[in-house]
């Protein structure tokens, strides 16, 4: 990577028109590493870790996490960086947020990769939400078990 600035919650590098990259639920800005150098050839790339995600900014205490809240926090972050209407690319939750920023007139363009938010009823949302909540409730245990089992060569093979 040829980035100019890296912190635990974001990455910034390159020059040109601003391009903001938004990851999916449970991810971080690091998922964009394989494409950063290519994108930096034409853009000032800002890859963010979303609020409430590992290494990202904290969420306001007691706040209900919604796409509206995350979009508000993203807009405040972009304002602090002096970015008015960037190109935005996002995957899953990041794609949904990119579309929300477009709805609010805050982007030059959007590339939404498999955007979340495709449900139209509370029942459809529940079908999506329940498995994600279960995975995130168990993720620490799963990581521990994977690390434990990967110590054995037979498992790694």
Buried (B, 14 or more C-beta within 10 A) or exposed (E): BEBEEBEEBBBBBBEEEBBBBBBBBBBBBBBBEEEBBEBBEEBBBBBBBBBBBEEBBEBEEEEEEEBEBBBBBBBEBBEEBEBEBBBBBBBBBBBBBBBBBBEEEBBEEBBBEEBBBEEEEEEEEEEEEEEEEEEEEEEEEEEEEEEEEEEEEEEEE
